[in-house]
């Protein structure tokens, strides 16, 4: 508030685990704790039904994206009103906001999820991970009816198609059992060849290394080379009129300190004093 009196246009953004209000505001937490408290870690269960460590720090990711969005919206308001704002971002709040497509049982039936029976976590036959004959994995990732029909038609099992139209869960178990057997009797290479001619949503299970060095990654500009040899990830936001450019140069420590101090209105004498006193 003291700063606002002198610069009402200033925008602050606080990003913390639980925000500035509420009973958990002082509670220490890292990503997995926030996921556990929000209920999203419960979704992350293995075939044995036990909860597993999440592979991605989604609380950090959702929180940073919401903070970025919030600052942009505050800047738009600042342009119209001249006023800044204080933005309170809780990563726990952000996780909860991102569960909107999963809260059917929560709100409509006031119950916890039966995770293995839900579409995204194993309940849908054509949204699942299957072991192949050569100890690899095939991922089926499309429950749309046309994908199910195309696969079952080529496999000669259209008698199972009506089950794919049922909600995820026990009704689709015969389809899952067929897919488990069908896929386990074939190598990954055989399956990829078999699938290549039909309209089905599928992929092999890649490592991060394999995914990063896929030809498509280069074609999309997501794999860049610095000085022809140092590899970096590219820019995922593709502007048409003004494409982003990666600046690989890292400033030396203090390289811009004098320029910044001058822009802030310090005189040469004052800047030299700051250097002499090891402030900058």
C-alpha positions as a Python dict, from the first residue, in 0.01 Angstrom:
ca = {
    (1, 'X'): (0, 0, 0),
    (2, 'X'): (290, 236, 71),
    (3, 'X'): (430, 177, -276),
    (4, 'X'): (85, 219, -429),
    (5, 'X'): (61, 569, -285),
    (6, 'X'): (366, 671, -487),
    (7, 'X'): (306, 446, -791),
    (8, 'X'): (-62, 349, -820),
    (9, 'X'): (8, 176, -1151),
    (10, 'X'): (239, -88, -1002),
    (11, 'X'): (144, -454, -1033),
    (12, 'X'): (258, -709, -776),
    (13, 'X'): (208, -1085, -813),
    (14, 'X'): (254, -1320, -519),
    (15, 'X'): (293, -1688, -607),
    (16, 'X'): (289, -1926, -311),
    (17, 'X'): (170, -2269, -209),
    (18, 'X'): (-160, -2169, -47),
    (19, 'X'): (-191, -1795, -103),
    (20, 'X'): (-209, -1506, 141),
    (21, 'X'): (-535, -1606, 313),
    (22, 'X'): (-692, -1925, 445),
    (23, 'X'): (-588, -2165, 716),
    (24, 'X'): (-300, -2313, 515),
    (25, 'X'): (-135, -1983, 417),
    (26, 'X'): (169, -2048, 641),
    (27, 'X'): (196, -2421, 571),
    (28, 'X'): (515, -2537, 402),
    (29, 'X'): (457, -2736, 85),
    (30, 'X'): (626, -2846, -233),
    (31, 'X'): (454, -2971, -546),
    (32, 'X'): (365, -3324, -437),
    (33, 'X'): (220, -3205, -104),
    (34, 'X'): (-4, -2957, -286),
    (35, 'X'): (-115, -3233, -523),
    (36, 'X'): (-192, -3459, -227),
    (37, 'X'): (-396, -3190, -53),
    (38, 'X'): (-585, -3088, -369),
    (39, 'X'): (-679, -3450, -442),
    (40, 'X'): (-500, -3473, -775),
    (41, 'X'): (-228, -3706, -648),
    (42, 'X'): (-501, -3961, -579),
    (43, 'X'): (-558, -3981, -957),
    (44, 'X'): (-197, -4089, -1007),
    (45, 'X'): (-221, -4458, -927),
    (46, 'X'): (-40, -4752, -1083),
    (47, 'X'): (-191, -5080, -1201),
    (48, 'X'): (-146, -5207, -846),
    (49, 'X'): (-383, -4936, -723),
    (50, 'X'): (-118, -4768, -512),
    (51, 'X'): (-52, -4393, -537),
    (52, 'X'): (266, -4309, -726),
    (53, 'X'): (500, -4012, -733),
    (54, 'X'): (387, -3773, -1009),
    (55, 'X'): (628, -3737, -1298),
    (56, 'X'): (560, -3368, -1360),
    (57, 'X'): (544, -3075, -1111),
    (58, 'X'): (195, -2977, -1220),
    (59, 'X'): (128, -2745, -924),
    (60, 'X'): (433, -2539, -1019),
    (61, 'X'): (333, -2544, -1385),
    (62, 'X'): (-31, -2446, -1335),
    (63, 'X'): (65, -2181, -1080),
    (64, 'X'): (319, -2017, -1308),
    (65, 'X'): (76, -2016, -1602),
    (66, 'X'): (-199, -1861, -1389),
    (67, 'X'): (46, -1601, -1256),
    (68, 'X'): (151, -1512, -1609),
    (69, 'X'): (-213, -1484, -1718),
    (70, 'X'): (-301, -1278, -1414),
    (71, 'X'): (-22, -1027, -1475),
    (72, 'X'): (-122, -992, -1841),
    (73, 'X'): (-484, -925, -1743),
    (74, 'X'): (-372, -673, -1481),
    (75, 'X'): (-164, -496, -1745),
    (76, 'X'): (-468, -469, -1971),
    (77, 'X'): (-668, -318, -1684),
    (78, 'X'): (-379, -86, -1603),
    (79, 'X'): (-383, 39, -1963),
    (80, 'X'): (-754, 123, -1932),
    (81, 'X'): (-768, 259, -1575),
    (82, 'X'): (-410, 357, -1488),
    (83, 'X'): (-437, 140, -1176),
    (84, 'X'): (-220, -153, -1078),
    (85, 'X'): (-315, -445, -857),
    (86, 'X'): (-192, -706, -613),
    (87, 'X'): (-243, -1057, -747),
    (88, 'X'): (-259, -1345, -498),
    (89, 'X'): (-186, -1677, -671),
    (90, 'X'): (-209, -2003, -476),
    (91, 'X'): (-69, -2308, -656),
    (92, 'X'): (-317, -2518, -458),
    (93, 'X'): (-604, -2306, -595),
    (94, 'X'): (-468, -2346, -947),
    (95, 'X'): (-458, -2725, -919),
    (96, 'X'): (-819, -2727, -804),
    (97, 'X'): (-924, -2499, -1090),
    (98, 'X'): (-765, -2738, -1342),
    (99, 'X'): (-973, -3035, -1224),
    (100, 'X'): (-1293, -2901, -1382),
    (101, 'X'): (-1321, -3188, -1632),
    (102, 'X'): (-1291, -3442, -1349),
    (103, 'X'): (-1531, -3307, -1088),
    (104, 'X'): (-1847, -3483, -1211),
    (105, 'X'): (-1855, -3739, -927),
    (106, 'X'): (-1735, -3473, -682),
    (107, 'X'): (-2021, -3230, -737),
    (108, 'X'): (-2298, -3441, -892),
    (109, 'X'): (-2267, -3743, -663),
    (110, 'X'): (-2061, -3608, -370),
    (111, 'X'): (-1824, -3903, -375),
    (112, 'X'): (-1459, -3979, -434),
    (113, 'X'): (-1348, -4112, -770),
    (114, 'X'): (-1312, -4483, -832),
    (115, 'X'): (-992, -4401, -1016),
    (116, 'X'): (-949, -4722, -1216),
    (117, 'X'): (-1300, -4693, -1357),
    (118, 'X'): (-1266, -4336, -1484),
    (119, 'X'): (-1195, -4264, -1850),
    (120, 'X'): (-861, -4089, -1806),
    (121, 'X'): (-718, -4339, -1560),
    (122, 'X'): (-790, -4680, -1706),
    (123, 'X'): (-1166, -4724, -1720),
    (124, 'X'): (-1191, -4672, -2096),
    (125, 'X'): (-1066, -4956, -2317),
    (126, 'X'): (-936, -4726, -2590),
    (127, 'X'): (-770, -4483, -2348),
    (128, 'X'): (-518, -4715, -2194),
    (129, 'X'): (-164, -4856, -2197),
    (130, 'X'): (-107, -5215, -2312),
    (131, 'X'): (195, -5444, -2293),
    (132, 'X'): (328, -5588, -2619),
    (133, 'X'): (484, -5928, -2690),
    (134, 'X'): (837, -5782, -2682),
    (135, 'X'): (801, -5617, -2340),
    (136, 'X'): (725, -5276, -2485),
    (137, 'X'): (407, -5067, -2459),
    (138, 'X'): (135, -4946, -2694),
    (139, 'X'): (-73, -4646, -2593),
    (140, 'X'): (-430, -4613, -2720),
    (141, 'X'): (-550, -4259, -2665),
    (142, 'X'): (-881, -4197, -2839),
    (143, 'X'): (-1224, -4301, -2709),
    (144, 'X'): (-1414, -4138, -2997),
    (145, 'X'): (-1643, -4388, -3161),
    (146, 'X'): (-1483, -4365, -3505),
    (147, 'X'): (-1144, -4469, -3360),
    (148, 'X'): (-1295, -4763, -3172),
    (149, 'X'): (-1489, -4876, -3481),
    (150, 'X'): (-1184, -4857, -3710),
    (151, 'X'): (-971, -5071, -3477),
    (152, 'X'): (-1236, -5332, -3407),
    (153, 'X'): (-1340, -5354, -3771),
    (154, 'X'): (-986, -5435, -3882),
    (155, 'X'): (-945, -5679, -3592),
    (156, 'X'): (-1269, -5855, -3689),
    (157, 'X'): (-1436, -5782, -3355),
    (158, 'X'): (-1714, -5537, -3431),
    (159, 'X'): (-1926, -5741, -3187),
    (160, 'X'): (-1745, -5543, -2913),
    (161, 'X'): (-1822, -5202, -3061),
    (162, 'X'): (-2145, -5140, -2866),
    (163, 'X'): (-1952, -5184, -2541),
    (164, 'X'): (-1725, -4896, -2644),
    (165, 'X'): (-2032, -4671, -2644),
    (166, 'X'): (-2093, -4742, -2275),
    (167, 'X'): (-1949, -4529, -1992),
    (168, 'X'): (-1596, -4614, -1876),
    (169, 'X'): (-1578, -4887, -1617),
    (170, 'X'): (-1704, -5247, -1591),
    (171, 'X'): (-1914, -5225, -1909),
    (172, 'X'): (-1595, -5190, -2116),
    (173, 'X'): (-1406, -5471, -1943),
    (174, 'X'): (-1459, -5727, -2227),
    (175, 'X'): (-1307, -5477, -2472),
    (176, 'X'): (-1009, -5420, -2244),
    (177, 'X'): (-959, -5794, -2210),
    (178, 'X'): (-965, -5839, -2588),
    (179, 'X'): (-719, -5552, -2642),
    (180, 'X'): (-490, -5686, -2370),
    (181, 'X'): (-471, -6026, -2540),
    (182, 'X'): (-457, -5892, -2897),
    (183, 'X'): (-172, -5652, -2821),
    (184, 'X'): (23, -5892, -2596),
    (185, 'X'): (46, -6144, -2882),
    (186, 'X'): (222, -5896, -3116),
    (187, 'X'): (545, -5702, -3106),
    (188, 'X'): (538, -5324, -3101),
    (189, 'X'): (675, -5309, -3457),
    (190, 'X'): (401, -5544, -3579),
    (191, 'X'): (134, -5336, -3408),
    (192, 'X'): (261, -5006, -3546),
    (193, 'X'): (259, -5155, -3895),
    (194, 'X'): (-91, -5295, -3841),
    (195, 'X'): (-221, -4959, -3717),
    (196, 'X'): (-54, -4745, -3982),
    (197, 'X'): (-334, -4783, -4234),
    (198, 'X'): (-633, -4706, -4011),
    (199, 'X'): (-765, -4399, -3832),
    (200, 'X'): (-685, -4475, -3468),
    (201, 'X'): (-533, -4260, -3193),
    (202, 'X'): (-217, -4442, -3080),
    (203, 'X'): (154, -4416, -3000),
    (204, 'X'): (442, -4618, -2875),
    (205, 'X'): (553, -4530, -2522),
    (206, 'X'): (856, -4310, -2578),
    (207, 'X'): (1127, -4195, -2344),
    (208, 'X'): (1185, -3821, -2310),
    (209, 'X'): (1503, -3869, -2513),
    (210, 'X'): (1309, -4030, -2798),
    (211, 'X'): (1038, -3767, -2789),
    (212, 'X'): (1288, -3481, -2788),
    (213, 'X'): (1482, -3605, -3090),
    (214, 'X'): (1181, -3696, -3302),
    (215, 'X'): (1204, -3539, -3648),
    (216, 'X'): (883, -3348, -3578),
    (217, 'X'): (1055, -3169, -3289),
    (218, 'X'): (1307, -3023, -3532),
    (219, 'X'): (1043, -2947, -3793),
    (220, 'X'): (844, -2748, -3538),
    (221, 'X'): (1148, -2551, -3425),
    (222, 'X'): (1145, -2706, -3079),
    (223, 'X'): (1504, -2829, -3096),
    (224, 'X'): (1760, -2551, -3140),
    (225, 'X'): (2138, -2552, -3164),
    (226, 'X'): (2360, -2289, -3006),
    (227, 'X'): (2686, -2246, -3193),
    (228, 'X'): (2596, -2557, -3391),
    (229, 'X'): (2635, -2802, -3104),
    (230, 'X'): (2465, -2704, -2776),
    (231, 'X'): (2104, -2822, -2779),
    (232, 'X'): (1812, -2623, -2639),
    (233, 'X'): (1436, -2647, -2641),
    (234, 'X'): (1261, -2398, -2869),
    (235, 'X'): (965, -2163, -2831),
    (236, 'X'): (622, -2333, -2821),
    (237, 'X'): (422, -2015, -2896),
    (238, 'X'): (441, -1964, -3271),
    (239, 'X'): (365, -1606, -3375),
    (240, 'X'): (296, -1562, -3746),
    (241, 'X'): (379, -1192, -3784),
    (242, 'X'): (669, -1169, -3539),
    (243, 'X'): (818, -1510, -3458),
    (244, 'X'): (1008, -1542, -3134),
    (245, 'X'): (1387, -1549, -3144),
    (246, 'X'): (1598, -1719, -2878),
    (247, 'X'): (1885, -1509, -2747),
    (248, 'X'): (2153, -1753, -2636),
    (249, 'X'): (2385, -1487, -2491),
    (250, 'X'): (2400, -1487, -2111),
    (251, 'X'): (2499, -1146, -1968),
    (252, 'X'): (2813, -1126, -1757),
    (253, 'X'): (2758, -1060, -1388),
    (254, 'X'): (2687, -688, -1351),
    (255, 'X'): (2713, -624, -1725),
    (256, 'X'): (2407, -400, -1730),
    (257, 'X'): (2422, -257, -1379),
    (258, 'X'): (2550, 87, -1485),
    (259, 'X'): (2291, 121, -1763),
    (260, 'X'): (2009, 25, -1529),
    (261, 'X'): (2127, 265, -1260),
    (262, 'X'): (2140, 548, -1514),
    (263, 'X'): (1788, 468, -1634),
    (264, 'X'): (1675, 487, -1273),
    (265, 'X'): (1811, 842, -1251),
    (266, 'X'): (2136, 793, -1059),
    (267, 'X'): (2418, 1032, -1144),
    (268, 'X'): (2766, 916, -1248),
    (269, 'X'): (2899, 1011, -907),
    (270, 'X'): (2626, 816, -727),
    (271, 'X'): (2683, 514, -948),
    (272, 'X'): (3056, 522, -881),
    (273, 'X'): (2982, 533, -509),
    (274, 'X'): (2765, 223, -545),
    (275, 'X'): (3056, 47, -718),
    (276, 'X'): (3305, 165, -457),
    (277, 'X'): (3087, 35, -176),
    (278, 'X'): (3028, -298, -356),
    (279, 'X'): (2655, -236, -378),
    (280, 'X'): (2666, -317, -749),
}
